[in-house]
Structures are given as C-alpha cells and as structure tokens.
Amino acid sequence: MKTEKAFSSLFVIIMIFTGGFLFAQTEGGGIPAAENIVQLDAVIRSLAAQAGTRLDALDAGSRIGAGDFLFEGSPVSMGTYWRNQLVSGLVERPGRKFILDNNAGTGEAAYALSGEILLLGSTVRVYTRLSNVRESSLLAVWITDLRYNSYLDELISRSSSPSSSSSSGRVIRDSFEEDSMDNPVEIPEGTWISRTLHSDDEDWFLFGPAAAGRYTAETSGGIDTYMELYGAENSSKMAEDDDEGDDYNARITFSAANGTSYLIKIRGYDGDTGQYRLRVRAGE
C-alpha cells in the first residue's frame, strides 16, 4: 500500500504542474476481470479508445513513440503484449490525426507512450503514461486495475527478453515471493504452477493430498532443478532428487498417508536460475 500511495501522490503533483489529465479506467465502478486473452484484449481496446481521444487533441501530425511497459523495472510478457495491443488499437483508430513511431523518445517522436505494471495485493495495476519527450513533462496518465489471477500471474512472471533473465541480467522475482518453509505456497493436486528461481532463491510449496496413495512431484522447464520432500508435521526430509525427470527436471514419487501434508522445496542446481513449473499428481 505504501507503493500505491507514493505513486498516487507523485502523479497528483505532476498533474498540478503540467496541467495534464488523469484518467481512471474502470468497469461499472468495479475492477474488471482479465482471465483470458479475449478479456485482456477488451480492456486494452477500451484504453486505446480513451488514449486515442487524448492523442487526437495534440497538434495534427504529432509523432507518438511507443515505449516499454515494465514490471518492477524488467520486461515481462504482459508489458510487451500491453504495448503491442495498445499500439494496434491506436493504429486502427478511424481518422486519427497522430503518427505512431515504433520506439519512444527516438527519431522525430515528440511524445511517448510508456508505462509500468505493479502487483498491489489482489490487484494488478497498469499505469499508461503520455509524456512530452522534448520537455520531459507528463501530459496524461491512464490507470487500469485488473483482478489478480493465475492468467495474469503467468504473464507478469514470464520474462519477454530472449533468455529467462531480464535485460539487467537478473531473473524476475515471481509474484509468490517471499515464500519459505514457514510460509509455503499451497499447490493443488494435478495443476501446474509456474515459478521463477532468481539468485540465491528457493521456493517452498505445501501439498495436502485428498486421499492416501502414491503421488509424484515433478518439475518441467529448461533449468536444472533440485527437489527436496519434507513431512510438514516435523519438517523431516523424506527424499531428494536432481534429474529423475525429463532432461534437467526433478521428480520424486512418494506414498502419502491420510491427513498428512508435505513440504516441497525447489532450488536451482548449482545456482541455476530461470523459469520452471511444478506439479503434484496422483500415481507414479
């Protein structure tokens, strides 16, 4: 909440001194859902319509550069998609009076559209900003709030750079941090959950089987994972594995008793970092 208040205060001050505009995108007074690509596209199209009206108020022929939308300072899939869909909606605007450049702040672009994505509790907030490049001033801000869900988590957890690392050389921290042995992330049976391992990171999961039987915990992905299995009651280690799964992936099969929960720890072998997925399923 401190981050949200700080950004809100900053934008109010900027609006006062620039005489710009502050827009808030809402849906019926509530926070819209974006649980698939169709719903996310609808939200961005609505934003493009609002932004297009503001851009048309600029001098005819004004050049607008399309910049980055970053999550915690790093490029992620949601930011890249947000930018591309926003530009697509603006390009298709009937009778538009502005010209779109591919990059913000380069060439002849006098204005730039860029933004930032924040995860604030159960809300994903996207700030879309219109700035005057030559005067380094902010002209307008559109605030888009979306309900946080697994679909958006996948988009903001996935780096959009060619490798799994960001352009700054670090792997993006996923939205489940900080987790630990005392604060594990509960994982449902049979469902893949996407995570990232950054430097000096280890991920902890809690699994409570619905019934006694044989279960398999396994990872997938392109990084070398190391898995450890513990009994949740006494934190005693039951098993560990490096690469019994496909390629560099770890896999442990174990017998679960009624009413017993288990802790699973995942770390990168020899400090390996990047994206991976974990699933616990019934059977071997």
N, C-alpha and C positions, 0 to 999 in steps of 0.2 A: 504493500500500500504506500510505503514511503516513496518508491519509484514513481508510482502513478501520480502522487501529489506533486512531486518535483517537476515532472513533465507538464502537468496542468498549469502550475504557477509560471513556468517558463513561457508557455505558449500565450498565456494571458498578457504577460509583459510585452512579448513580441508584437502581439496584435495591437496593443495600445500605441506603440511607437511606429509601426509600419502602416497603420490604417487599413490593414488587411481584413480578411474574413476567416471566420472559424465555423466549419460545418461539422455537424454530428450526424452520421448515418445510422438510422435506427429502423426498426420494423415493428410498427404498431406499438411503439413505446417499450418494446422488449428487446432481448438480444436474439438475433436470428441464428438459425442452425445452418451449418455447412458440413454435412456428414457425408457428402459425396461430391464428385466433380460438377454435377449439374447444379446443385445448390450453391457451391462456391462460385461458379460462373455467373449465376444470377446476382449474387452480391456484388461482384466486381463490375458487372454491366450497369448496375444501379449507380455505383460510384463513378463510372465513366461518364454517365449522363450528367451527373452533378458537376464533375470536373470539367466536362466539355463546355457547359454553360459559362463557367468562370473563364476558361481559356478563350472563348469567343468574345469576351469583354475586353481582351487585350487588343492592341493595335493589330489591324488586319495584316496577315503575313508574318506575324511573330513566330519565331522558331522556338520549339519546345524540345529540350533534351530529355531522354528517358534514362533515369539513374537507377541505382540499386535500392532494393528493399532488404535490409539486413536484420537478422535475428541475433541479438547480443553481439553485434559487431561482425557477424560472419554470414556469408552467403548460404542460404538454405533453399530447398526446393520450393517452399511456399513463397519465398520472396521473389524467386525467378519467375514462377508462374503468375504471381500477382502482377508483376511488372509487364509481362508479355500480354496477359489478358487485358490489362488496363490500356496498354498501347493499342491493342487490336480494337477495343471498343471505341477509342478516340479516332483511330484511322477511318473507321466505318461511319463516323458521325456525319449525317447529311449536311451539306452546305457549310462545313467547318471553315473558319477563317484563319486558322493557325496551321503551321507546318511542323511536323514531328521529325526530330533528329534521333538517330539511334542511340546516342550517348549524351548524358547530361554534362554540361559545362565544357563541351568541346566544340570545335568548329565555330559556326556562326550562331549557335543557340544562345539566345538572350535569357531564356527561362529554363528551369529544370523541374521535373517531377521525380521525387525520390521518397524514401520512407523508411520506417522502422517497425519491426514486429516485436511485441512484448507478450510474455505469458504472465498474467496477473491473476493468480488463484485459478478460478474456473473460467476465466475469460481470456481469449486471445484478442489483443488489441493491435490494430494496424493503423499507424499514422502515415497518411499520404500528404506530402508537402509540396507546394508550389513556391519556388523561390526565384528571385531576380538574380541571375548569376553575376551580372556586372556590378550590381550594387550590394551583393551579398546580403540581401534582405529577404524576409519571408513574407509572402503575399497571401497565402491561404493554407489551411490545414483541414483535411477531412479525417475524421476519426471513425473507424469501423470496428465494432465489437462483435465477436463471434463466440458462441459457446464452445468451450474446450471439449474435444472428444478425441477418440483414437485416430480418426482420419486426419485431423489437423496435427495431432502429435506426430504422426508419421511424416508429414510434410515439413514440420519445423525441426525435426530431429535428423533429417537427411540432408547432408551437405550437397550443394549444387556445383561444387568445384569438381574437376576431373577425378581427383582422388578423394578418399574419405576425409581428408584433412581440409581445413579451411585455408584461404589464401594467406593467412597469418602463420600457417604451419601447425595450428593446434586443431584437435578434433573437437567438434561441437559437443558440449555437455547436453545430454538429453533432459527432457522435462521431468524425469523422475528423481533427479538429484535433489537433496542429498539423501541417499539411502545407505543403510548399514545393517549389521547383524541385529541391532536393537530396533531398527526401523526399516524392515524389508518391504519390498513391493509384492503385493499378493498377485499370484498368477493363476488364472483359471485353467481348468483341465482342457487340453486339446486345442488351445488357442496360441498362435504365435504372437509374441510380444517383441517389438523392435526396440533396441537399445544401442548406445554407443559406449565404448571404452576410451576415455582420454588418458592423459599421462597420470600415472600413479593412482589409477581408478580401479575399483572393484565393485561389482553390482551384486546386491543381495535380494533374494526372492523367497517368498513364503508360499508353500503349496500344501493345501489340506485336501487330501483325496476324499471323494464322496463315498468310497467303499474300499474295503480291503482288497488287495490284489497286487499284481505286478504292474509297475509303471516305468516309463522311460523318459528321462530328462535329456534333451538334446539341443544343440545349437546348430545354426546354419549361417552361412556368410563367408566372406573372403579373408577374415582374420583368424589367427591361431588362438583359440580359446582354451582356457583351463578351467575345469569344473570341479567343485567340491560339494559333497552332500552331507548335511548335518541333521541330527534329530533336534527338532525345535524345543523339546522339553528340557534337555540338558546340554544342548549345543555341542554334543559329541560328534566327531567326524565319523561318518559311516563309509564313505567311498570318495575317490577322486579319479579324474581321468583327463588326459590330454587330447588324444586324437582317435578315439574309437569310432567316431562318426565319420562322415564323408570329408575327405581332404583334411583340413586342419581343425575340423569341428569336434567338439567333445560330446560324449554320450555316456550316461550311467543308467543302468536298469536296476531297480530295487524292489523289494517286497514291502508294501505298505500295510500297516495294521489299522484296525478300526479306531477312529477318534484320535489319530496321531498326525501331527503336522511336521513338515520337513523344511529345512532351510537349504537353499542352493546358492552357492557363491560362484560368480563368473569373473575371471580376470584374464588379461591378455598374457599369453605365454611369452616369457622373456620381454615383457613390457610392450607387446604388440598393442596397437590402438586402431580404432575404426568402428564400423557398424557391424552388428550381428543381430540374430534373432534367437529367442529361446522358446521352447515348447515342452510341456509335460503331458504325455498321453498315456492312456491305458495300454498295456501289452508290452511286448518286447520288440 
